[in-house]
Amino acid sequence: MATRKFAIAKQLGGKRVITNKGEEIGRLSDIKFNERTGDLEFFLVEPATESKIAANLPRNEEDFIEIPYKAVFAVSDVVVVDETMLV
């Protein structure tokens, strides 16, 4: 049986979020999930002030960028998202 690795949400907080092309978006602040199903929906990212890509992404009422979970490509030392899936 294959072994699965799970990241605890607290360990993800503060990780850098970059695109698959290496451009920085910001830092992971929180995770939104569907309370009914338990499915992850969005990563809430505090935008980097010098990031050109972050400047062009929509923000929620709390000034966070909502990255759809389906855009998350990989999570390790950084969170990598697929740039083509960003709005």
C-alpha positions, 0 to 999 in steps of 0.5 A: 500500500502506498504511503501518503504524506499530508501537510498540516494547514498550520505548517503551510501558513507563511509559505511563499506562493509562486507561479510555475514560471517562478514569479512570486505572488505572495505568502499563504495566509489561510485556506478556505474550504467548503464546510459541507463537503470538506473540499478545499476551495481557495488558498488566501494569499497576502500579495507581495507588494513588488509582484507584477502578477499579484498586482493584476489579480483580483482581491477579496474584501480583506485584500487577499488574492484567492487562488483556486485550489485546482490551480495548486500544482505542488506544495513543498518549501513553496506553494506552486500554482499554475499561472494559466489557471489564475483569473 
